[in-house]
């Protein structure tokens, strides 16, 4: 899926719970994903619908990472979230 256009939003009905150092996010079908520190930060950024550029821009302000690497990694992460029906393009 291409995330470069449109707005990314969390799917309704997703439940989240901290477990040790991981945040577990669970959809209505009981499909879940464990998020590490950076994954948790992206999930927090998506508390409101955002564009890919807005997510990447926030991460670039907070982490020492190159834009191309950040865009690639965020896109892959969003693909994983979408595969687990946790986010979608609005």
TADA-V598494 format. One record per residue. RES is the residue in three letters. PSI is psi as a letter, one per 40 degrees, with the letter a starting at -180 (NA if undefined). OMEGA is omega in whole degrees, -180 to 180 (NA if undefined). Layout:
res=RES psi=PSI omega=OMEGA
res=RES psi=PSI omega=OMEGA
//
This chain:
res=UNK psi=i omega=177
res=UNK psi=h omega=-179
res=UNK psi=e omega=-174
res=UNK psi=d omega=178
res=UNK psi=i omega=178
res=UNK psi=a omega=-176
res=UNK psi=i omega=180
res=UNK psi=h omega=178
res=UNK psi=i omega=174
res=UNK psi=i omega=175
res=UNK psi=i omega=177
res=UNK psi=i omega=176
res=UNK psi=e omega=179
res=UNK psi=h omega=179
res=UNK psi=i omega=179
res=UNK psi=i omega=179
res=UNK psi=h omega=176
res=UNK psi=i omega=177
res=UNK psi=h omega=-172
res=UNK psi=b omega=-179
res=UNK psi=e omega=-176
res=UNK psi=i omega=171
res=UNK psi=h omega=179
res=UNK psi=h omega=176
res=UNK psi=h omega=-170
res=UNK psi=h omega=179
res=UNK psi=i omega=-177
res=UNK psi=d omega=178
res=UNK psi=e omega=-178
res=UNK psi=f omega=172
res=UNK psi=h omega=-173
res=UNK psi=i omega=178
res=UNK psi=h omega=175
res=UNK psi=h omega=-176
res=UNK psi=h omega=175
res=UNK psi=a omega=-175
res=UNK psi=d omega=-179
res=UNK psi=d omega=176
res=UNK psi=d omega=177
res=UNK psi=d omega=-180
res=UNK psi=d omega=178
res=UNK psi=d omega=178
res=UNK psi=d omega=177
res=UNK psi=d omega=180
res=UNK psi=d omega=-179
res=UNK psi=e omega=176
res=UNK psi=d omega=171
res=UNK psi=i omega=179
res=UNK psi=h omega=-177
res=UNK psi=i omega=173
res=UNK psi=i omega=175
res=UNK psi=d omega=-179
res=UNK psi=d omega=179
res=UNK psi=d omega=178
res=UNK psi=d omega=-179
res=UNK psi=d omega=180
res=UNK psi=d omega=178
res=UNK psi=d omega=-180
res=UNK psi=d omega=178
res=UNK psi=d omega=177
res=UNK psi=d omega=-173
res=UNK psi=d omega=-176
res=UNK psi=i omega=177
res=UNK psi=g omega=-176
res=UNK psi=i omega=177
res=UNK psi=i omega=-178
res=UNK psi=d omega=-177
res=UNK psi=d omega=178
res=UNK psi=d omega=-179
res=UNK psi=d omega=180
res=UNK psi=d omega=180
res=UNK psi=d omega=-177
res=UNK psi=d omega=179
res=UNK psi=d omega=178
res=UNK psi=d omega=178
res=UNK psi=d omega=179
res=UNK psi=d omega=178
res=UNK psi=d omega=176
res=UNK psi=d omega=179
res=UNK psi=d omega=177
res=UNK psi=d omega=-180
res=UNK psi=d omega=178
res=UNK psi=d omega=179
res=UNK psi=e omega=178
res=UNK psi=f omega=180
res=UNK psi=d omega=175
res=UNK psi=i omega=176
res=UNK psi=i omega=174
res=UNK psi=h omega=-178
res=UNK psi=NA omega=NA
//
